[in-house]
């Protein structure tokens, strides 16, 4: 790929400022899934093995520009220390203040400092505020907050590494501004191993795929994935659509969907999309339905199977057995597979069969030689919970980022990096 990577640098004695994605799930202050920390280890170890000094940056959750003990990265520092078998220092609540700068300056070769949650500083997410302003620009005060945070972060290192793919669709201070600031000082700004791997697989999946190329899309809202569907139509051989989003498309096709979730404002748009797609889109032909369901408690009435049309007041909750077989057959015939979104309310066991069938079919296709890309988010959680993650070619760490990359949207934090 044309982007320079951490493998291109000699890091001995240099202080490396690395953006990682430690936005991990916590319960009672304990990490319940450390996959994102594990995913950053190759880049982290590269720095340490070369005798570099490492300063890590990450966000956790959505603190609104102020210190919140529940958003502290302390559990991440502790877990990373266990994985590396060495102490990991944790920065102070003032993320990039003078105390943090002194800690970074005091690092010795092979030592690691994890700064506190970058979203404790209001300057981190200021680029998001610009989108909400009438002229799409930051106010002078907002710009000052952003620029000050960028400068404070950039003084902590001489090399910038982006290994946080899950945030590569956001032009935040630690993702974009710091890279430019390091470059302005004459330092390199490169991709880490994880970002390199994500780009390589996602690019090759649509630019140079083994045919047939099949995309499997699910989830709640078709409005979230209209652009993705449109972008993929010119590239894929087949798109399989399940989840709640399928019911908007089915209504657009004139199929009765009962009380299933439908985005009424998208029906006309979906009619046009279906005409454009021709026979490329495969929709469910039967459904697991229920008349009542509490989405908070994941409980409801007795599920039944509906063929084709869903009589009111039934709600479609998962793809049915015939659809599972049709989807599995299309998956088994594929050379490249891209999956994003569950086939139903897979968190409830009664409605997990469709998602499980798709995951198992993808795993079998991969074993037979297909390339499988799991696009983060719920799909990644599903294959992990089913014990199938290791049987996929690549499981992305970034749900939103992988979608935007596949849509062909600009990714400024990647585009700003040095080129070979």
N, C-alpha and C positions, 0 to 999 in steps of 0.2 A: 504494500500500500504506500501512497506517496507521503504519508505523515511519518515524521521521525518518532522513534520510540525510545523507551528507557534503555533498550539494548544497544542503542547507538552511542551511549555516553560513557565516559570514564568518570565515576562518581567518588573516587577516593579523596577523602578529606573535604568534600564539598557538602554544604548544607542543602538538603533537598526538601522543597516544600511540595508535598503531595496531597492532592485532593482525592479522598476516598469516599465511599458511600457506606457509612456505618449506620444507616437508618434502619435499625433492626427492631423487631417487635419485643416489647418488654411486658412482663407481668410481675407485679410486686417488686419492681426494681431488678428483676432477673431476666436475662436474655432467653427467649424461647426458641429462637432460630438464628444461628450465627453464620448462615451461608454467606452473607455479604462481607463479613469480616474474613472468612476463609478465602473468598474470591480475591481479596486484595493481597494475600500473602505472597504470591510470586513476585510482585513488584516491590513489596516491602523487603523481602529477603534479598532481592537484587541489590538494593541500596546498602543493606547491612553487610552483606558478604563482600562488597567492594570497599568497605571502610568509609561509607558516607555517614553523615549525620542527618537524621530524619525528623522532619516536623510534619505531622499529619493534620489535615483539616477535614471536617465532616459536619453534616447537619444531623439532627435527630428530631423527628416530629415537626411541629409548626409553632414553636415559640414566637411570639410577636415582638421580636426585637428587644427582649429584656430577659434577664436571667430567671430561669425557672428550674428549681432543683429536680423536678420530674423529667426534665429534658437534658439532664447532665449526661455527658459521655463517660462518666466514671465506670459504669458496667462494661463498656466497650474497651476502655483502657485495661481493666482487669482481665477481660477475656483475651484480648490481644497478647497481654503479658504471658498468660498461660500457654497460648499457642506458640509463642516465640521462645518460651522458657527463659525470659529475662524481664526485668522491670520495664514498665512503660509509664513515663511521667504524664500527669494530667495537668493541663494549663489552668490558670485561674479563671474565675467567672468573667473578667474583662478579657475577652477572647484574644485580642492582639495588642493589649496595652503594654506598658513598660515592663511589667513583671513577666509577661509572656515573652517579650523580646529578650530579657535577661536570661530566662530559662533556655531559649533557643541558642543564644550566644554561648551558653555554658555547656552545650552538648559536646560530648567526645565521640570519636569515631565508633560507629556501631550502636549508638544510643538513640532512643526514640522518645519524642514528645508528641502527645496527642493534644492539640488545642481543644478548648471547650467548644461546645456547639456553636458553629458560625452564625446560626440564626438567633443567637442571643444578642447580636449586634444588628441594629436596624439597617445598617448599610448593606448587609448581605443581599437582601431580597428587593432592594430599591428598584431594580430594573422592572420588576413585576408591577410596581406602582405606576410606572410610566404608561402602561397599557390602560390604566383606569383614568388617567388624566385626559381632559378634553382634547388637548393638542398632542397627546401621546408622547409627551416629554416630561422629564422630571422637573419639579420646581427647583429653584436655586438652592433651597435648604435641603431638599432630598438629594440633589446632586452632590452637595458638600458632604453629607453623611456617607454616601456611597464612595466618593473619592477618598475620603479620610480612611475608611475601612480598607479599601484596596491598598493604599499606601502603607498602612500599618501591617497588613498581612505580608506584603511584598518585601518588607525589610527583614523578614524572618528567614529568608532563604535566598540562594543564588541560582537554583535550578527549580523549574516548575514541572511537575508531572501530574497529568490528569488521568486518574484511574477510577473515576466515578461516572460510569456510563449512565446510570440511572438518573442523573441530573444533567445530562448533556443537552437536553432540550431547553435548559433555563440559562439565561445570560446573567447569572448571579455573580457577585463580586469574586468569590473564590473559584468560580468556574471560568470566568472570562477576563475580568479586569486585572486580576493578579497575573495571569499568563502574559497579558500585554505589558504590564509593568515590569515583569522580570525580563522580557524581551527588550524593553526600552533601556534596561541597565546593561544589555549585552549578554544576558544569560539565555540558556535554552528553555523552550517550553515544548514538552513532548508528551506522547501518549504512554500510559502504563500498559502492562501486558493484558489486563482485562479489557480496557478500551480497544486495544489493537484487535483482540480476539472477537469482540462484539462487532466491530466494523467489518472485519473480514467475513464473518459468517453471514451477517445481514446483507452485505453487499453482494457476496457470491450467490446468496439464495435467490436474488431476483435478477442479477446481471448475468450470471453464468451458471444457471441451474442445470442439474440433471433433470431431464424431462421424463414423465410429465411433472409439472410444478403444480402442487395442490395446496391451497390455503384453507385452513379451517378456522372460522371465526364464530365467536359466541359472545356472551355477556348481555347486559341489560338493555343498553340503548344503541339503536342503529345510528342515531345522530352522532354518536361518538366515533363512528367508524365509516361514515359515508365517504369521506375523502380517501380513507384507506382502501375501501372496496373499489372506488373509481380508479385509484392509482394501480391497484393490482389487476384490474380487468384486462389491461393491455399486456400483462406480463404472464399471467397464470393460465393454466389449462382448465382448472376447475376451482370453484370456491364453494365450500360446504358451510352452510350457515345454520347454527343452532342457537340455543339460549333464548332469552326473552326478545332479543332483537329480531328473531325470525318471524315473530307474529305480526310485526309491522309490515314485513315483506309479504307474508301470506295474505294479510288483509288487502294489500295492494294488488295481489293476484286474484282477489275475489273469493278467497277461502274463508269460511266462517271460523272465527277464533274465540267465540264466547267471551268470557271475562278476562282473557289473557291480556298482558300488558301490551298496549299499542300506543305508539307516538303518533297521534292523529295528524299533527302538523307535518309529518314526514311521509304520509301515505302517497300523496301525489308525486313527490320526488322519487319515491321508491318505484312507482309505476314506470317512470322514465328510465330508472336504473335497470329495471328488469328487461325492458325493451332493448336497451343498450347491451345488456349482458347476454342475451340470447339463451343458449342452453348451458352457459358456463356455470350458472348458479344452481346449486342443488339445495332445496329446502326440505324440511321434515315432512314425511308423509303420514306419520302417526305420532302420538304424544302420550306422555304420562300426565294425567290431569287430576285436579282436585277442585272441589267446590268452595272450600274455605281454607285459608292458610294465614298464619300469623308470622310475618317475616322477621319479627324481633325474636320470637322464641323458637322459630323454625319448626313449628308444629301446625297440624291441620287435620283435615278429614282423611278418609280412606282413599288412596289414589287408585285410579282406574286407567284403562287404556282407551284412547279415542283414535279411530282411524280417520285420517284426512281432516274432516271438519270437526270442530270442538263445539258441542252444544252448550248454550248458556245454561247456568252461570259458570260452567267449568273453566278453569284456568290452566293453560299449558305450563308445566313445571320442569319438563325434561323431554328429550327426544324418546320416541317409542322404540320397541324392539326391531321393527322393520327398518326404521331409519338408521338405527345402529348398524344393521347389517349392510345397508347401502353405503353409509359413510365408511365403514370398515373396508368394504370392497374397493372404493375409490382410493382410500389411503394405501391399501396394499399394492395398488398398481402404480403408485407415485414414485418418482425418482427423487424429488425434493418436496419437503413438507414444512409449512409454516403454520403454527397454531397459536392463536391468541383468543382467549375467552372460553369459559366453560359452556357446556351444552345445556345446563339446567342449574337448579339451586343445589349445587353439589355439596354444600355444607350439611344438608339434611340427607341422611342415608337413603331415604325413599326416592330421592331424585338425583342420585349420584351415578346411576348406571350408565347414562349416556356419556358423561365425562370420562368415566372409567373405561368404557368401550373404546372411545377415541384414543385415550392414552395408551391402552394396550395395543391397539392397532398400529399406532405410530411406533411404539417400541418394537413390534414385530417387523414392521417395514424397515426400520433402521437396522435391525439384525440381518435383514436380507439385502442390505446395501444402500438403502435410501439415506439421504441427508435430512435430518430433522432439526428444525429451529423452533424452540419454545419461547414465545415472546413475552416472558416475564409475567408479573402480576398473578392473577388467579390461576392461569395455566401452569406457571412455575410451581405455585403452591400445590396444585393438584398432583402433578407428577412426583413432587417430593413426598406428599402424604401417601401416595400409592406405592412408594418405593421404586419408582421407575425413572427417576432423574438421571441416574448413571447409564441408562439404556438409550438416552437421547444424544444426538450429536452435539447439540449446544442448547443450554438453558440460559436465556438472557436474564441479567440482573435488573433490567430496566423495562418495566411495562410501558409507561408513557413514552419513554425515549425510543424504544424499539418501534413503537407504532409510528412516531413522527419520522424516524429514519426510513421506514418502509414506505411512508407516504411521499418521501422525497423532499420533506421540509428542510429548511436551512438549520444547521446545528452549529451555531457560532462557537461554542466551547471546543468543538473539534476543528472547525475551520481555522481558528486562530493559531493552532499549533504549528510548529516548524515543519517544513516540508523537506523531503530528501532530494 
